[in-house]
Amino acid sequence: QVQLVESGGGLVQAGGSLRLSCAASGRTFSPFVMGWFRRAPGKEREFVAAVSGSSRDSTMYADSVKGRFTISRDNAKNMVYLQMNSLTPEDTAAYYCAAKTYGSDLPTTTQALYNIWGQGTQVTVSS
């Protein structure tokens, strides 16, 4: 069974950077579509970024983070990362790593298609 564990969250000032990490264990990692989602206080969970499985090297981003966040993966280490730059208080949220372990290996923004989720890591951006 696949397990995902996020790390790297914390408190940062506006304009700062953080890198979130997600470690996957339990199965061959490379075919999985991997995504990052977030839930801000009082809001529904939303898509942040996704990266294709296998070697397609295709990514997708929410408009709100495009140009500031970068998703990447290291299949040799079973890791996926979210580099977050130019953070604003609006980025404050719990961030979740998710995997889609079946079907197409193209990235998707649809939460319901991701079948494995991590526990989340909190990111707080102070003004």
ChimeraX commands (.cxc) that place a marker at each C-alpha (Angstrom):
marker #1 position 0.00,0.00,0.00 radius 0.5
marker #1 position 1.30,3.43,-0.94 radius 0.5
marker #1 position 1.95,5.91,1.83 radius 0.5
marker #1 position 2.73,9.60,1.43 radius 0.5
marker #1 position 4.44,11.73,4.06 radius 0.5
marker #1 position 4.80,15.49,3.64 radius 0.5
marker #1 position 7.42,17.67,5.28 radius 0.5
marker #1 position 8.88,21.13,4.98 radius 0.5
marker #1 position 6.02,23.29,6.15 radius 0.5
marker #1 position 6.47,26.10,8.63 radius 0.5
marker #1 position 6.20,29.80,9.30 radius 0.5
marker #1 position 7.67,32.23,6.78 radius 0.5
marker #1 position 7.40,35.95,6.13 radius 0.5
marker #1 position 5.69,37.29,3.07 radius 0.5
marker #1 position 8.04,37.25,0.12 radius 0.5
marker #1 position 9.91,34.26,1.45 radius 0.5
marker #1 position 10.28,30.73,0.17 radius 0.5
marker #1 position 9.67,27.20,1.35 radius 0.5
marker #1 position 10.18,23.81,-0.21 radius 0.5
marker #1 position 7.72,21.08,0.62 radius 0.5
marker #1 position 8.70,17.46,0.24 radius 0.5
marker #1 position 6.57,14.36,-0.12 radius 0.5
marker #1 position 8.05,10.92,0.41 radius 0.5
marker #1 position 6.27,7.97,-1.17 radius 0.5
marker #1 position 6.67,4.39,-0.04 radius 0.5
marker #1 position 5.11,1.05,-0.70 radius 0.5
marker #1 position 5.05,0.68,-4.49 radius 0.5
marker #1 position 6.89,1.67,-7.61 radius 0.5
marker #1 position 6.56,5.40,-7.65 radius 0.5
marker #1 position 7.44,6.51,-11.15 radius 0.5
marker #1 position 4.11,5.79,-12.91 radius 0.5
marker #1 position 2.05,7.82,-10.42 radius 0.5
marker #1 position 0.65,11.22,-11.18 radius 0.5
marker #1 position 1.58,13.36,-8.18 radius 0.5
marker #1 position -0.22,16.45,-7.02 radius 0.5
marker #1 position -0.19,19.10,-4.36 radius 0.5
marker #1 position -3.40,20.52,-2.93 radius 0.5
marker #1 position -4.08,22.96,-0.12 radius 0.5
marker #1 position -6.83,23.89,2.27 radius 0.5
marker #1 position -6.90,27.37,3.72 radius 0.5
marker #1 position -8.85,28.10,6.91 radius 0.5
marker #1 position -12.56,28.20,6.18 radius 0.5
marker #1 position -12.12,27.17,2.56 radius 0.5
marker #1 position -12.39,24.01,0.56 radius 0.5
marker #1 position -9.32,22.10,-0.49 radius 0.5
marker #1 position -8.00,23.28,-3.85 radius 0.5
marker #1 position -5.58,22.17,-6.51 radius 0.5
marker #1 position -2.09,23.68,-6.48 radius 0.5
marker #1 position 0.13,21.71,-8.85 radius 0.5
marker #1 position 0.56,18.32,-10.47 radius 0.5
marker #1 position 3.24,16.43,-12.36 radius 0.5
marker #1 position 2.87,13.54,-14.76 radius 0.5
marker #1 position 3.91,10.02,-14.06 radius 0.5
marker #1 position 6.63,8.05,-15.86 radius 0.5
marker #1 position 8.88,10.22,-18.00 radius 0.5
marker #1 position 6.41,12.61,-19.62 radius 0.5
marker #1 position 7.62,15.56,-17.53 radius 0.5
marker #1 position 4.35,17.44,-17.85 radius 0.5
marker #1 position 3.13,19.84,-15.16 radius 0.5
marker #1 position 0.00,21.79,-14.31 radius 0.5
marker #1 position -0.46,24.74,-11.94 radius 0.5
marker #1 position -3.30,26.68,-10.44 radius 0.5
marker #1 position -3.42,30.21,-11.80 radius 0.5
marker #1 position -2.86,31.58,-8.29 radius 0.5
marker #1 position 0.58,29.96,-8.01 radius 0.5
marker #1 position 1.77,29.95,-11.61 radius 0.5
marker #1 position 5.19,31.55,-11.88 radius 0.5
marker #1 position 5.81,31.29,-8.13 radius 0.5
marker #1 position 5.55,27.57,-7.37 radius 0.5
marker #1 position 7.38,24.70,-9.04 radius 0.5
marker #1 position 6.54,21.03,-8.73 radius 0.5
marker #1 position 9.20,18.42,-9.39 radius 0.5
marker #1 position 9.87,14.79,-8.73 radius 0.5
marker #1 position 12.83,12.52,-8.18 radius 0.5
marker #1 position 11.77,9.00,-9.10 radius 0.5
marker #1 position 15.04,7.51,-7.89 radius 0.5
marker #1 position 14.27,8.80,-4.40 radius 0.5
marker #1 position 10.48,8.37,-4.52 radius 0.5
marker #1 position 10.11,12.06,-3.77 radius 0.5
marker #1 position 8.02,14.92,-5.06 radius 0.5
marker #1 position 8.69,18.55,-4.18 radius 0.5
marker #1 position 6.89,21.85,-4.22 radius 0.5
marker #1 position 9.18,24.86,-4.34 radius 0.5
marker #1 position 7.22,27.91,-3.23 radius 0.5
marker #1 position 8.61,31.37,-3.84 radius 0.5
marker #1 position 7.25,34.88,-3.31 radius 0.5
marker #1 position 4.85,33.60,-0.70 radius 0.5
marker #1 position 1.93,35.75,0.40 radius 0.5
marker #1 position -0.44,35.44,3.36 radius 0.5
marker #1 position -3.01,34.06,0.90 radius 0.5
marker #1 position -0.79,30.98,0.55 radius 0.5
marker #1 position -1.36,30.10,4.20 radius 0.5
marker #1 position -2.91,26.64,4.24 radius 0.5
marker #1 position -2.44,22.99,5.02 radius 0.5
marker #1 position -0.69,21.48,2.01 radius 0.5
marker #1 position -1.39,17.91,0.95 radius 0.5
marker #1 position 0.51,15.58,-1.31 radius 0.5
marker #1 position -1.59,13.19,-3.38 radius 0.5
marker #1 position -1.01,10.34,-5.80 radius 0.5
marker #1 position -3.06,8.96,-8.65 radius 0.5
marker #1 position -1.86,5.39,-9.00 radius 0.5
marker #1 position -4.00,4.16,-11.88 radius 0.5
marker #1 position -5.03,5.02,-15.41 radius 0.5
marker #1 position -3.47,7.80,-17.45 radius 0.5
marker #1 position -0.16,9.22,-16.26 radius 0.5
marker #1 position -1.06,12.72,-17.39 radius 0.5
marker #1 position -1.45,15.32,-14.63 radius 0.5
marker #1 position -4.93,16.33,-13.56 radius 0.5
marker #1 position -6.45,19.03,-11.36 radius 0.5
marker #1 position -9.37,16.81,-10.31 radius 0.5
marker #1 position -9.10,15.93,-6.64 radius 0.5
marker #1 position -11.46,12.99,-6.87 radius 0.5
marker #1 position -9.06,11.17,-9.19 radius 0.5
marker #1 position -6.27,11.09,-6.62 radius 0.5
marker #1 position -6.61,7.96,-4.55 radius 0.5
marker #1 position -3.75,8.29,-2.06 radius 0.5
marker #1 position -3.31,11.29,0.25 radius 0.5
marker #1 position -0.79,12.37,2.81 radius 0.5
marker #1 position -1.59,13.86,6.19 radius 0.5
marker #1 position -0.63,17.38,5.24 radius 0.5
marker #1 position 1.90,19.96,6.34 radius 0.5
marker #1 position 1.03,23.46,7.53 radius 0.5
marker #1 position 2.37,26.53,5.78 radius 0.5
marker #1 position 1.83,29.89,7.47 radius 0.5
marker #1 position 2.87,33.12,5.76 radius 0.5
marker #1 position 2.99,36.20,7.93 radius 0.5
marker #1 position 2.54,39.70,6.56 radius 0.5
marker link #1:1,2 radius 0.2
marker link #1:2,3 radius 0.2
marker link #1:3,4 radius 0.2
marker link #1:4,5 radius 0.2
marker link #1:5,6 radius 0.2
marker link #1:6,7 radius 0.2
marker link #1:7,8 radius 0.2
marker link #1:8,9 radius 0.2
marker link #1:9,10 radius 0.2
marker link #1:10,11 radius 0.2
marker link #1:11,12 radius 0.2
marker link #1:12,13 radius 0.2
marker link #1:13,14 radius 0.2
marker link #1:14,15 radius 0.2
marker link #1:15,16 radius 0.2
marker link #1:16,17 radius 0.2
marker link #1:17,18 radius 0.2
marker link #1:18,19 radius 0.2
marker link #1:19,20 radius 0.2
marker link #1:20,21 radius 0.2
marker link #1:21,22 radius 0.2
marker link #1:22,23 radius 0.2
marker link #1:23,24 radius 0.2
marker link #1:24,25 radius 0.2
marker link #1:25,26 radius 0.2
marker link #1:26,27 radius 0.2
marker link #1:27,28 radius 0.2
marker link #1:28,29 radius 0.2
marker link #1:29,30 radius 0.2
marker link #1:30,31 radius 0.2
marker link #1:31,32 radius 0.2
marker link #1:32,33 radius 0.2
marker link #1:33,34 radius 0.2
marker link #1:34,35 radius 0.2
marker link #1:35,36 radius 0.2
marker link #1:36,37 radius 0.2
marker link #1:37,38 radius 0.2
marker link #1:38,39 radius 0.2
marker link #1:39,40 radius 0.2
marker link #1:40,41 radius 0.2
marker link #1:41,42 radius 0.2
marker link #1:42,43 radius 0.2
marker link #1:43,44 radius 0.2
marker link #1:44,45 radius 0.2
marker link #1:45,46 radius 0.2
marker link #1:46,47 radius 0.2
marker link #1:47,48 radius 0.2
marker link #1:48,49 radius 0.2
marker link #1:49,50 radius 0.2
marker link #1:50,51 radius 0.2
marker link #1:51,52 radius 0.2
marker link #1:52,53 radius 0.2
marker link #1:53,54 radius 0.2
marker link #1:54,55 radius 0.2
marker link #1:55,56 radius 0.2
marker link #1:56,57 radius 0.2
marker link #1:57,58 radius 0.2
marker link #1:58,59 radius 0.2
marker link #1:59,60 radius 0.2
marker link #1:60,61 radius 0.2
marker link #1:61,62 radius 0.2
marker link #1:62,63 radius 0.2
marker link #1:63,64 radius 0.2
marker link #1:64,65 radius 0.2
marker link #1:65,66 radius 0.2
marker link #1:66,67 radius 0.2
marker link #1:67,68 radius 0.2
marker link #1:68,69 radius 0.2
marker link #1:69,70 radius 0.2
marker link #1:70,71 radius 0.2
marker link #1:71,72 radius 0.2
marker link #1:72,73 radius 0.2
marker link #1:73,74 radius 0.2
marker link #1:74,75 radius 0.2
marker link #1:75,76 radius 0.2
marker link #1:76,77 radius 0.2
marker link #1:77,78 radius 0.2
marker link #1:78,79 radius 0.2
marker link #1:79,80 radius 0.2
marker link #1:80,81 radius 0.2
marker link #1:81,82 radius 0.2
marker link #1:82,83 radius 0.2
marker link #1:83,84 radius 0.2
marker link #1:84,85 radius 0.2
marker link #1:85,86 radius 0.2
marker link #1:86,87 radius 0.2
marker link #1:87,88 radius 0.2
marker link #1:88,89 radius 0.2
marker link #1:89,90 radius 0.2
marker link #1:90,91 radius 0.2
marker link #1:91,92 radius 0.2
marker link #1:92,93 radius 0.2
marker link #1:93,94 radius 0.2
marker link #1:94,95 radius 0.2
marker link #1:95,96 radius 0.2
marker link #1:96,97 radius 0.2
marker link #1:97,98 radius 0.2
marker link #1:98,99 radius 0.2
marker link #1:99,100 radius 0.2
marker link #1:100,101 radius 0.2
marker link #1:101,102 radius 0.2
marker link #1:102,103 radius 0.2
marker link #1:103,104 radius 0.2
marker link #1:104,105 radius 0.2
marker link #1:105,106 radius 0.2
marker link #1:106,107 radius 0.2
marker link #1:107,108 radius 0.2
marker link #1:108,109 radius 0.2
marker link #1:109,110 radius 0.2
marker link #1:110,111 radius 0.2
marker link #1:111,112 radius 0.2
marker link #1:112,113 radius 0.2
marker link #1:113,114 radius 0.2
marker link #1:114,115 radius 0.2
marker link #1:115,116 radius 0.2
marker link #1:116,117 radius 0.2
marker link #1:117,118 radius 0.2
marker link #1:118,119 radius 0.2
marker link #1:119,120 radius 0.2
marker link #1:120,121 radius 0.2
marker link #1:121,122 radius 0.2
marker link #1:122,123 radius 0.2
marker link #1:123,124 radius 0.2
marker link #1:124,125 radius 0.2
marker link #1:125,126 radius 0.2
marker link #1:126,127 radius 0.2
view
